[in-house]
Amino acid sequence: MRHVIARRRLRLLGTTVAALLLAVAGGQSTTYAHSGAGDCPAAEIFATDNTSVITDPDDPRLDTRLTRFGHEVRAIVRAHGARPGASELLDGVFWSDELKQATYERSREFDVDRVGRDGLRHIAGVVAKRYEQESVLTFRCLPRTSPETAAAEIEVPGVSASALRAALLADPEARDRLVGGSVTLGGRLILVAPLADLPLARAFTAGLGADWDGAQVRYGDREFVGRAGR
């Protein structure tokens, strides 16, 4: 994903891993990930084929449904030995320290089953390289008690992309630590954050007027995978 989160994470790599996403589990893994919730797939990939920074919420590129992209990514998943599942269209809003403004991006979330950590990383690297993305986000669902669990994926209903943008602009701490998030076409906010930032995520969603009692929280690990992959 050539959006500002990716660029920011690449700048921070090697010194500190802050804000939204980056927890690379040590060692090699040959077992499949298991869901910590009944409806959680083994893994997820968040990706786009966009290579531009979009700052206008009315930009026509944000209306794309990424249909061809969706078919192509599922084919990549299948070709590398995993099983593709459902895919969902997302509207992302991300804070750019470089531009000092919120940027927009249309992307897709892909469910991936029958895949381990290393296989997921490899698939994400292939997607990043093919679509010229600096990095692609992955999330593996794991039990809450797993020693590899270091992050949470939070879904909260009742949020719009425009409200997310306004909230990021108004909250310097949230935009620095959470950087951004995505909203489904049905109005569900998706945040993927380190476990340590769950209190901040809860306060942020409350500020959006969303009902935390209706939130769904999944546990696991997450990683931004660059073009080289593995």
C-alpha positions as CSV (number, residue, x, y, z in Angstrom):
1,M,0.0,0.0,0.0
2,R,1.7,3.2,-1.1
3,H,-0.1,5.3,1.4
4,V,1.3,7.4,4.2
5,I,1.2,4.7,6.9
6,A,3.5,2.5,4.8
7,R,6.0,5.3,4.2
8,R,5.9,6.3,7.9
9,R,6.4,2.7,9.0
10,L,9.3,2.2,6.6
11,R,11.0,5.3,8.0
12,L,10.6,4.0,11.6
13,L,11.8,0.5,10.8
14,G,15.0,-0.3,12.5
15,T,14.6,2.1,15.4
16,T,11.1,1.7,16.9
17,V,7.8,0.2,16.0
18,A,5.1,2.7,17.0
19,A,1.5,3.5,16.4
20,L,-0.6,1.2,14.2
21,L,1.1,-1.9,13.0
22,L,4.3,-3.9,13.0
23,A,4.9,-7.0,15.1
24,V,7.0,-9.6,13.4
25,A,7.1,-12.8,15.4
26,G,10.5,-14.4,15.9
27,G,11.5,-17.7,14.5
28,Q,10.0,-19.8,11.8
29,S,6.4,-20.9,11.8
30,T,5.1,-24.0,10.0
31,T,1.6,-24.2,11.7
32,Y,-1.5,-22.6,10.5
33,A,-2.9,-19.6,12.4
34,H,-6.1,-20.3,14.4
35,S,-8.9,-17.9,15.0
36,G,-9.5,-16.4,18.4
37,A,-13.1,-15.9,17.4
38,G,-15.5,-18.2,15.5
39,D,-15.9,-15.8,12.6
40,C,-12.3,-14.8,12.2
41,P,-10.4,-16.2,9.2
42,A,-6.9,-17.6,9.6
43,A,-5.5,-14.4,8.2
44,E,-6.3,-11.2,6.4
45,I,-4.5,-9.1,3.8
46,F,-5.3,-5.3,3.4
47,A,-4.1,-4.0,0.1
48,T,-4.7,-1.7,-2.8
49,D,-3.5,-1.1,-6.3
50,N,-3.4,2.7,-5.8
51,T,0.0,4.4,-6.1
52,S,-1.2,8.0,-5.6
53,V,-1.8,10.2,-2.6
54,I,-5.4,11.3,-2.7
55,T,-6.4,14.3,-0.6
56,D,-9.8,15.2,-2.1
57,P,-12.7,13.2,-0.7
58,D,-14.6,13.7,-3.9
59,D,-11.8,12.3,-6.1
60,P,-13.4,9.8,-8.6
61,R,-10.7,7.3,-7.9
62,L,-12.3,6.7,-4.5
63,D,-15.4,5.4,-6.3
64,T,-13.7,2.3,-7.7
65,R,-14.8,-1.1,-6.5
66,L,-11.4,-2.7,-7.3
67,T,-13.2,-5.6,-8.9
68,R,-10.4,-6.8,-11.2
69,F,-7.8,-6.2,-8.4
70,G,-9.9,-8.4,-6.1
71,H,-10.0,-11.3,-8.6
72,E,-6.2,-10.9,-9.2
73,V,-5.3,-11.0,-5.5
74,R,-7.4,-14.1,-4.9
75,A,-5.6,-15.8,-7.8
76,I,-2.3,-14.9,-6.2
77,V,-3.4,-16.4,-2.9
78,R,-4.5,-19.6,-4.6
79,A,-1.4,-19.8,-6.7
80,H,0.8,-19.8,-3.6
81,G,-1.0,-22.6,-1.8
82,A,-3.5,-20.8,0.4
83,R,-7.3,-20.7,0.1
84,P,-8.9,-17.3,-0.7
85,G,-12.0,-16.3,1.1
86,A,-14.3,-13.3,1.1
87,S,-13.1,-9.8,0.2
88,E,-14.5,-6.5,1.4
89,L,-14.2,-3.0,0.0
90,L,-12.9,-0.4,2.3
91,D,-12.5,3.4,2.5
92,G,-9.3,4.3,4.3
93,V,-8.3,7.6,6.0
94,F,-4.7,8.1,7.0
95,W,-2.8,10.9,8.6
96,S,0.3,12.1,6.7
97,D,3.0,13.7,8.8
98,E,4.8,14.5,5.6
99,L,1.8,16.3,4.0
100,K,0.3,17.4,7.4
101,Q,-3.2,16.4,6.2
102,A,-5.4,13.4,6.0
103,T,-5.3,11.3,2.9
104,Y,-7.8,8.9,1.4
105,E,-7.5,5.4,-0.1
106,R,-9.9,2.8,-1.5
107,S,-8.6,-0.7,-0.7
108,R,-9.8,-4.2,-0.1
109,E,-9.5,-6.7,2.8
110,F,-9.0,-10.3,1.8
111,D,-9.7,-13.3,4.0
112,V,-7.0,-16.0,3.6
113,D,-7.3,-19.6,5.0
114,R,-4.9,-22.5,5.1
115,V,-1.9,-20.3,5.5
116,G,0.9,-19.9,8.1
117,R,2.9,-16.9,9.1
118,D,5.6,-17.4,6.5
119,G,3.2,-18.2,3.7
120,L,1.1,-15.1,4.5
121,R,4.2,-13.0,4.4
122,H,5.3,-14.4,1.1
123,I,1.8,-13.8,-0.5
124,A,1.8,-10.2,0.8
125,G,5.2,-9.6,-0.6
126,V,4.1,-10.8,-4.0
127,V,1.1,-8.5,-3.9
128,A,3.3,-5.6,-2.9
129,K,5.7,-6.2,-5.7
130,R,3.1,-6.7,-8.4
131,Y,1.1,-3.6,-7.6
132,E,4.2,-1.4,-6.7
133,Q,3.2,-1.0,-3.1
134,E,5.7,0.0,-0.5
135,S,4.0,-2.4,1.9
136,V,0.9,-4.5,2.4
137,L,-0.8,-5.0,5.8
138,T,-1.4,-8.6,7.1
139,F,-3.2,-9.7,10.2
140,R,-3.2,-13.3,11.6
141,C,-6.0,-14.3,14.0
142,L,-4.7,-16.0,17.1
143,P,-6.1,-16.9,20.5
144,R,-6.0,-14.1,23.0
145,T,-3.6,-16.2,25.1
146,S,-1.1,-17.1,22.3
147,P,2.4,-15.9,23.0
148,E,2.4,-14.4,19.5
149,T,-0.6,-12.2,20.1
150,A,0.4,-8.6,20.2
151,A,-2.3,-6.7,18.4
152,A,-6.1,-6.4,18.1
153,E,-8.4,-5.8,15.2
154,I,-11.3,-3.7,16.3
155,E,-14.6,-3.2,14.4
156,V,-17.1,-0.7,15.6
157,P,-20.4,0.1,13.8
158,G,-21.7,3.6,13.1
159,V,-18.8,5.5,11.7
160,S,-18.3,7.2,8.3
161,A,-15.1,8.0,6.5
162,S,-15.7,11.7,6.8
163,A,-16.2,11.4,10.6
164,L,-13.0,9.4,10.8
165,R,-11.1,12.1,9.0
166,A,-12.5,14.9,11.2
167,A,-11.6,12.9,14.3
168,L,-8.0,12.4,13.2
169,L,-7.6,16.1,12.4
170,A,-8.9,17.0,15.9
171,D,-6.9,14.4,17.9
172,P,-3.1,14.7,17.6
173,E,-2.4,11.8,19.9
174,A,-4.7,9.4,17.9
175,R,-3.3,10.4,14.6
176,D,0.2,10.0,15.8
177,R,-0.3,6.6,17.4
178,L,-3.2,5.1,15.4
179,V,-2.4,7.0,12.2
180,G,-5.6,6.1,10.6
181,G,-8.1,3.3,9.9
182,S,-10.7,2.0,7.4
183,V,-14.4,2.1,7.1
184,T,-16.5,-0.5,5.4
185,L,-19.3,0.6,3.0
186,G,-21.7,-0.4,5.7
187,G,-20.2,2.1,8.2
188,R,-18.0,-0.2,10.4
189,L,-14.8,1.4,11.5
190,I,-11.8,-1.0,11.4
191,L,-8.7,-0.2,13.5
192,V,-5.7,-2.6,13.9
193,A,-3.6,-1.6,16.9
194,P,-1.1,-2.9,19.4
195,L,-2.7,-4.2,22.6
196,A,-1.1,-1.4,24.5
197,D,-3.2,1.1,22.4
198,L,-6.6,-0.5,23.1
199,P,-7.5,2.2,25.7
200,L,-6.6,4.9,23.1
201,A,-8.7,3.1,20.5
202,R,-11.7,2.9,22.8
203,A,-11.5,6.6,23.7
204,F,-11.1,7.5,20.0
205,T,-14.1,5.5,19.0
206,A,-16.1,7.1,21.8
207,G,-15.2,10.5,20.5
208,L,-16.6,9.4,17.1
209,G,-19.9,8.7,18.8
210,A,-19.6,5.0,18.2
211,D,-20.9,2.4,20.7
212,W,-17.9,0.5,22.1
213,D,-20.4,-2.1,23.5
214,G,-21.1,-3.0,19.9
215,A,-17.5,-3.4,19.1
216,Q,-16.0,-6.7,17.9
217,V,-12.4,-7.3,19.0
218,R,-10.2,-10.0,17.4
219,Y,-6.7,-10.8,18.6
220,G,-3.6,-11.8,16.7
221,D,-0.4,-10.4,15.2
222,R,0.1,-8.0,12.3
223,E,2.8,-6.9,9.9
224,F,3.6,-4.6,7.1
225,V,5.2,-6.6,4.4
226,G,7.4,-4.9,1.8
227,R,7.9,-5.7,-1.8
228,A,10.7,-8.2,-1.3
229,G,8.5,-10.4,0.9
230,R,10.0,-13.8,1.5
